[in-house]
Structure formats: structure tokens, C-alpha cells
Amino acid sequence: MKHNLGIRDLVNLLYQNKDVVEMLFGHKDSLNKSELLAREDMTDEKLEKLVLYELIHENNNIISLDDRIVTFIEEFLEIGEVTTSFINDNIQSLGENLKYYRIDNNPRFLRNIKRSLKKINSTTSREVMKLHKNIDDTYKNQSNYVIKLQELDKYKRKRDDIIALIKESEQIISDAQGFFSTIIDAELSSIVLDLRYTLVRNRDYLNEIQSQIIDYINKIQHQAEIYKKIQRLKELKDYEELKYKTNFVDVVAGTKALLFHKRVVLKSRLSLDFLHSDHGYMLTQKVASRLHLLRNHNRKPAGKLASGFDDTHREESASLNIAGLIDKFMEADTDLFQFILHYKFPDKVGELPLEKRISLYVGISIDYDARLAISGKFGSMDFINDRKQKQRVGYAIILPKPEKAK
Amino acid sequence: MNIPKHTPEIFTILSRGNFISSNGSMGKLFDIINHEENFSILKEFFSHTGFFLERGHNYFYFSQQDETNTIMEKKLEQFAYYIDVMDFFSSMDTKPAVGTRYRVTQIAEECYTNERLKQKLFALSRREKMTDKVGEIAGDMTDGGFFEQEDEDTFKVMDAIHYLEEVISLITIEDDGEQADS
């Protein structure tokens, strides 16, 4: 059953379902019913209502917009297929109304004439625009070149149709020119003038389109040949005949494009003047921070050094009074090794580690051997080293030489 | 002589052996070169650097006159490779015409079902996965400036593809009764 819709209801219905309409228009024929029902704004009842008012149709679970709505949107957006029927219809109606007006000077017919003239103007321009858009689109986006060729051929024919219609319109207008001038109507003459101008402009435009179509078709045909040739060359190459049966080597030798040359990357040095500029400073800061060179960015210059800071670093030997040490040893009642090991050095020298004491022992035994008596006996000492290992060191027992021998 | 503002950018791209095509991301630079007198101004300007600005059908590139034997060998090798790749793409349902968009996964899919294509692809790339193989050769075409990568999966054919077509159409095949020259 068919429900009649007023303009208001129709517009309202479309508005309420604007998202669905947009989606359906975008998908054309490929939308599943379940896909549509999955939308939050769509329910079974809503869908039923739309079907009831024939805004959409359901066929085998595929949902599509009603053709009238699709056509309406396409018309309005100047997209979709190029059709000459609108121009044709308007030309027919223009002819009829001219005839009627000649018989009966009813203003109603004049109104119809004006409307037809305006419509011829707008539909012609629109169809020509669509034609150009579609040709471009086909050439650039149709991936199958057989279909591409046929589509372009179809547009070539459409273009011829439109040219014929333009000629027909021009003929009608020029035939009726005398008749138009008898009608005193400022609007009519401006409409006619406008239409004439549009028709001339569109004819020029169509001529341009014509050469473009031919250009495109030629290119596609040329390309088809190229593809065939590539496959033939590949065949020859696989048989190792490319170099002998073709002038491949010469042709490639003749190509001068830089693509095939060794690519040398041009290097340049930074301008020093630039680095001294503010911009250069910012840049170096940026690079430095990326390289983590600015970790101690906030480090301040060191303060003034305390006087005599380097005293502590003086050579120990300089502060050791070796000669005094020997004198003390001469009076001691022990061997040299034990003496040095247990000698309490002044605070200024600090605590001497074992190695230092041993080297001191060796040094003294060499430098002062005249005052020492080497007994020829050995002692030994156990100690624990830095790595917590037990070690034993053996040493010669050296005693002070009795003074009388001197 | 009024040298365009973008000349350094143009030089950088062209001097690397790249093409500037009208239908790629460098379309803006193409328009600049193509604008009024700019082509002849730039051609004259660049000629002093030893590079010659050349105009193809909707693309520009640099050429250089002098060359050595080692380059010649490399060129032959490279062009032989392009023949293989072009043969692969033109054996597909979708031809490598200007503006064609290839999806790597889609090509790999076609190779699964088409044994002839599959063999061609295997001869071209040693990568393991089918999609990696396709990705590799599409990447090679992109390096050459004949394709441009639009997203991870999609490659678009540039105007510069005409350059390869031009060279191919220059090659004449000895008439061996199999096919006439084009």
C-alpha cells in the first residue's frame, strides 16, 4: 500500500534519517540489511517506515535508496551520469510553448517559455560540467583499461549529443528571434541573451573536451601497446636475446636522466658566520642537548682555591726524614723490618700502607747498608691482603751495626 | 631573471636523480616549475651547474651529459631490472598507468591465485613472505620515483612512469615475425 507524503513530511523524514541517507547514497547498492540495523540510530520500525514510504527498498537483504532520491541528490550535487534527456525535454517544451503562445498570447505560455529557456541554460552547463568531471575521473581512476576505453568512447558520443542539442537550441532561438523582439519583456531578452552566451561558451568548452577525450583515448591505446611491448621485451630478456635482437644497449646509453647516474650527495660545511648568529647559537644548543653535552650545564666556575691546598699532595718521601729514622733505628732493639712496620710516623705523613713500608725497608737496606748488619737470617710475617687472601711475606733480618765498628 | 623561491628545494630533489611528478606529493613544486616562464628560467639557471632540467609528460627531471663506462653497465643492469618489474605490473589486471593505486596486500592476493604472476614475483624478490616481496619491488619503484607510497599498504603510480614508457617505446625489436614494432 502506498502512503502519500507531503513535502513537509518528506523533508522531515529525510532529515530524521540524514545519516542513513548519506550512508546509503555513498554505498549505492552494497549495503546489507544487518549492517544497517547494526547502526545505533536504526531500528526495525524505522526501517519499516522508510520502506513503507518508499524512501528505501529492500531486495534480498540488500538495502538501497529509492532511485528518485538518488537522482535528486545527484542532480543537485552535479554528479552522476551525464544525461541529455533533461536538455532534450526542455527543448521540446520550449518548442511547444512557443507554438502555443503564437496561437494564444496567454502570459502563462510566456512564463513557460522563460522557464524552459532558463532550464536549457542551467541543464546544458551542468551536463557539460559533469561530462568533463566524469571524463577526467574515468581517465584517472578507472583501473581496467578496456572499460576505461569504452567509457571514454561513451562520453565522446554524449559529447556529440550535447553539441547537437546546443545547435538545436541555437536554431530555435534564432528562428524565434523576430518573434521574441515583438514581446516587450525585459526579463525575456536578458534570459535569451544569457542563454546565447552560455551556449556559445559551452560549445567552445565541448570542443576542448573533445580534443581531451581523443588525447586520453590515444594515450590509453598507446599504453596498451607499451604493456604488450614490455612483455615482449621481458620474453626476449629471459631468452638472453635482449642485447642482440633489440637496440636496448643503444637506447639505454642514450638516456641521460640523472636517475641512472651514481648519486653523489652534495655536502657543504656549516657557515661559521651563521654559527655566531643567534639562530646558530640556538641550533648548537639544540644539537648539544641531543648529544648530552649539556649535562653539567649548570655547573658554576670553581671558587678560589684554599691556600696550600697542594701541600697534602707533596711526595711523602720528601716529608720523611730518612736519616732521622735511621738514627732512631740505631738505638732501637729490633730488626729493621719490624722497626719500620711498627714505627709510628708523625701525623703529617699519616698512616703508611704495608707496601709503602716494605719499599721503605728495601730502600733503607740499600742506601744505608754501611750502617746495617745483615744477619743472614730470615723472618716471616702473615697478613691478609686487600682481597681477603692470606699471604705470607718473608724478609731478611737486618740489625743495626754496632757503633764501635764505625 | 626572477628565480623562483623554491629553487633550492627543487634542486635538492632533482639532483638526487628523483622526478617531480604532477600527481604526487611534490605536485606543488611541479606547478611552480610549470608556471609561466619558470621552466625556461630554471633550465637556464641549472644548466650552469651541469644539470639539464628536462620536461616529460607531467613530470620534470635532471639529465647529465657526460658518463663513464661503469655507469653505462649499471644503467643497463638497472634498466633490465625495470623491464622485469614493469613486466610484472603490466601482467596484472590493474595496469601501471598514471594514477593507479596498488595495494600490497591486493597484489599479493592476486599472486596467490595467478601462477604466472607468482613465478614472476619469485624471480624478482627473495624475501620470504609474499607481501614482503611485493613491498620490496614497490619500494624499488618508489626509490626510482615512479611510485609514491601513500600509506603503509598503498602505492600510487606517478607521472614519471611515462619516462620508463618513453624509453621502452624507443627500443626497437628486430622483426622476427612474432610481433611488429610499435
Interface residues (C-beta under 8 A of the other chain):
Chain A: K140 N141 S143 N144 Y145 I220 H222 Q223 E225 I226 Y227 K228 K229 I230 Q231 R232 L233 K234 L236 K237 L242 K245 T246 N247 F248 V249 V251 V252 A253 G254 T255 K256 A257 L258 L259 F260 H261 K262 R263 V265 L266
Chain B: L14 S15 R16 G17 N18 F19 F51 F52 E54 Y61 F62 S63 Q64 Q65 E67 I71 M72 K74 K75 L76 Q78 F79 A80 I83 D84 M86 D87 S90 S91 D93 T94 K95 A97 V98 G99 T100 G144 G145 Y163 E165 V167 I168 S169 L170 I171 T172 I173 E174 D176 E178 Q179 S182
